[in-house]
């Protein structure tokens, strides 16, 4: 995959994929990071927690939701947006894994809320993919682009719809997510939910469509009165 991630958009039918593999860190493929200058005490603490003093250690700690280890790395002024070979940062891992505390920590310390991985996915995409509605709300409050597009034009709403996360869909829609956007395969979020038979999500979209039609009907009646 030229984008470096397993992208659900490779299927023309809005079907499932094995993106769970995207949360795995391969230490051998991570960029090198010289942390030999770290204070001995911090190095000892990190190693005692089971992580190497390297980029891979930093990102493995993020993947494990290890706030203590992450805090030590950050205390040593490591780049908070350090990424792996797919472009995943600690914020990406935290959003994917549903670690609200870690999301909050790295955002407070300046993590880029709209950073994109090699497939063009943002942390909001991955929070939506796994249905982490509270993290979705927090990311948006902190400036996440609700209609961010991946390289193949997938939005966070599509990610949530495909996997049947109705609360995540509701959080996105209430924050201004556009349900009419189409992927490069011409699929909308509603079509993805329908293809995968996610009835609660389908009902949510149809309810919003009904509300919209009622508003239009009332507006037309008012204009003709």
N, C-alpha and C positions, 0 to 999 in steps of 0.2 A: 504494500500500500504506500503510495508516494507521499501520503500525508503523515505517515508515521503512527497512526492510530487506527484501531479497528472502528470504522465509521459505519453506523447503521444505514447511511445513505447509499451504501453499495447495493442494497436491495431495492428493486424498483417497486416493491409492494408494501413498503413501510413495515416490513417484518422484523423479527427479533434478530439479534446478533449476540456475539459473546464479548461485549465490551467490558465485562467484569475483569477480563485480563488486563485492561488498561491500568488497573490500580497496582499491578505488580511492578516492582523495581528490579531490574537486572543490574546488579552492581558493576558488572564488567563493561556495561555499555554507557555508563555515566561519564560526564565530563570530569576531568581531573580538577582537584581543588586543593591547593596547598594550605593546610591548617597546622603546619608544624610550629607556627609562631604562637599557637594558643597556649595560654598559661597551663602549666603542668597540672594544676588542681582541676581545671576544667576538662582537660584531656582525660584525666583519670576518672572523673565523674561520668563522662560520656561513654568511655570504654567499659566502666563498671555497669552501665545500663545496657550494654550489649551492642553498642554502635561504634563503627570506626569513625575516626575524626576526619571525615571526608564528605564530599557532596553526597555520596551514596548513604552515608550515615545520617546526614541531615534529612534526606528524603525518606529514608526508611523510618526514621522517627516520626515524620509527618504521616506516612502511611499507617503507622501503628498507633496514631493519635496520642503519642507520648509527649504531653505538654511539658513535662520536666526536662526531657532531653532537648526539645525544641527551644525551650527558654535558655538553656545553656549555650546552644549554638548561636542563638540570636544575641546573647550577651557578649559574644566574641565578635560581633559585627559581621557575621556572615550575610551575604546578600539574601534578603528575604524572598526574592523572586528567583532564587536558584532553581534550575529546572533539570529534568532528566532528558533522555534522548527524544522523548515525544513532546517535550515542552510542558510537562506537568510540574507545577510548583507546589509548595506546601499548601497554598490556598486551594489549588485544584484537588489535591488529595483530601483535604479536610471537607471540602464541599461534596465530593463524591462519597466519602465515608460517613457523612452525617455528624461530624464532630463540630458542634456549635462553638464550644469553648476555644478550639483551635482556630476556627474561622474568625472569631471575634479577636483573638490575640493577634494574629498576623495582620488583620485589617487595621487594628489600632496602631500597629508598628509600621504601617505604610505599604502593605502588599497591594499590588495592582489588581483591583477588583475586576477589571475587564481584560486581563491578560488572556491571550489565546494560545492554545497548544498547536501542534503541527497540523491538526485537522481543522483549525479555526474555531474550536470549541472553547467557551469561556467556563469559569467555575460555575456560573449560573446554569449552563447547559448540563453539567454533571450533577449538580444538586437536583435539577429537574428530572434527570434520567433515573435517579433513585428515589424520587418523591420526597425529598427533605424539605417540607413546606416552610418550616421555621427558618431554615437557612436561606431559602429562596427569598423570603420577606426581608431578612437581614441584609443580604447581598444587594437587593434592590434599594433599600434605604441608604446603603453606603455607596450607591451610584452605579450599580450593575445595569447594563443595557438590556432591558427586558426583551427586545426584539433582535438581539445580536444574531448574526448569521454565521454559520460555519462555512467552510469552503464550498460545501454543496448545498448551501442555503437552508440548512436546518436551524430552527429556532429552539429556545428552551421549551416553549409550549409543545412543540412536536415531540421532543424527547419525553416529556411527561405524559403526553397523550398516548404515544406508542406503547408505553409500559403500564397504562391504566391508573396513573396516580391522580385521582380526582381532586384531592385537596391541593396538590401542587398546581394542577391546571387552574383551579379556582384562584389561587394566590397570584398566579401569573396574569390571568385575565383581569382581575381586579386592579392590577398594576399597569394595565394598558397593553397587554400582549395582543398582537394582531392575529386573529384566527384565520384570516384569509390568505396569509402568506403561503406560497407553494415552494416545494423543493425543486431542484433541477429535474426531477422526475415527475413534476406536476402533482405532487401529493400535498394535501393540506393536513393539519393536525386532526381534524374530524375524520378524514378518510383513514388516517393511521389507526385511530381508535376503533373505527368501524371494522377495518381489516382484521384487527386483533380481538374483536368482539368484547371490547371493554365497555359494557353497557352503562355503568355510572357516568363515565366520561362522555359518552354519546348523549345521554340525557342532559348533562350539563350544557353541552354545546347547543342542543336543540332548545333548551329552556332560554338560553341567551338569545338565540335566533328569534324565538317567539316574542321575547320582550322587545327586541329591535323592531320586529314587524308591527307590534302594537304601537310603538312610538311613531313609526312612519305613518301608520293609519290615522292616528290622532292628529298628526301634523297636517295630513292631507285634508282631513275633515275640517280642521280649523281654518285652513286656507280657502276652502270652498264655502265657508259659512258667510 
